[in-house]
């Protein structure tokens, strides 16, 4: 399951960069969209705990925010709270 979390995280970060959306709300929306996409494609099955995956990814928000800021992908170019 950790591989799935990492794969979703990578896609979410790419979407954030491409769409210029760097806040927590956009992050949550992209997580939900990506999980839905994975379910449609059979990459996440009904047996997997989607709520756990989403919670795990939301718990990673601070790390994602720092990473994007370090790469210059935040509204101000630095970490936001």
C-alpha positions as CSV (number, residue, x, y, z in Angstrom):
1,X,0.0,0.0,0.0
2,X,2.9,2.3,0.7
3,X,3.9,2.1,-3.0
4,X,0.3,3.2,-3.9
5,X,0.6,6.2,-1.5
6,X,3.9,7.2,-3.1
7,X,2.6,6.9,-6.6
8,X,-0.4,9.0,-5.8
9,X,1.8,11.6,-4.0
10,X,4.0,11.9,-7.1
11,X,1.0,12.4,-9.3
12,X,-0.5,15.0,-7.0
13,X,2.7,17.0,-6.8
14,X,2.9,17.0,-10.6
15,X,-0.7,18.2,-10.9
16,X,0.0,20.9,-8.3
17,X,3.0,22.2,-10.3
18,X,1.2,22.0,-13.6
19,X,-1.9,23.8,-12.4
20,X,-0.2,26.3,-10.1
21,X,-2.3,25.3,-7.1
22,X,-0.1,25.1,-4.0
23,X,-2.5,25.3,-1.0
24,X,-3.9,22.6,1.2
25,X,-7.3,22.7,-0.4
26,X,-5.9,22.0,-3.9
27,X,-3.7,19.3,-2.4
28,X,-6.8,17.6,-0.9
29,X,-8.7,17.9,-4.1
30,X,-5.9,16.4,-6.2
31,X,-5.6,13.5,-3.7
32,X,-9.4,12.8,-4.1
33,X,-9.2,13.0,-7.9
34,X,-6.2,10.8,-8.1
35,X,-7.6,8.2,-5.8
36,X,-10.8,8.2,-7.9
37,X,-8.7,7.8,-11.0
38,X,-6.8,4.9,-9.4
39,X,-10.1,3.2,-8.5
40,X,-11.5,3.6,-12.0
41,X,-8.3,2.0,-13.4
42,X,-8.3,-0.8,-10.9
43,X,-5.0,0.3,-9.2
44,X,-6.9,0.6,-6.0
45,X,-9.4,-2.2,-5.2
46,X,-12.4,-2.3,-2.9
47,X,-10.3,-4.3,-0.5
48,X,-7.9,-1.4,0.1
49,X,-8.6,1.2,2.8
50,X,-9.1,4.4,0.8
51,X,-9.7,6.4,3.9
52,X,-6.3,5.3,5.3
53,X,-4.6,6.2,2.0
54,X,-6.2,9.6,2.0
55,X,-5.3,10.3,5.6
56,X,-1.7,9.2,5.1
57,X,-1.4,11.6,2.2
58,X,-3.0,14.4,4.1
59,X,-0.6,13.8,7.0
60,X,2.2,14.4,4.4
61,X,1.0,18.0,3.6
62,X,3.8,19.8,5.5
63,X,6.5,17.7,3.8
64,X,4.9,18.4,0.4
65,X,4.6,22.1,1.1
66,X,8.2,22.2,2.1
67,X,9.3,20.3,-1.0
68,X,7.3,22.5,-3.3
69,X,8.7,25.6,-1.7
70,X,12.2,24.3,-1.9
71,X,11.7,23.7,-5.6
72,X,10.3,27.2,-6.1
73,X,6.7,26.0,-6.6
74,X,4.8,28.1,-4.0
75,X,2.9,31.4,-4.4
76,X,5.7,33.3,-2.6
77,X,8.6,31.0,-3.4
78,X,8.9,30.1,0.2
79,X,7.2,27.9,2.7
80,X,3.6,29.0,3.6
81,X,1.7,28.1,6.7
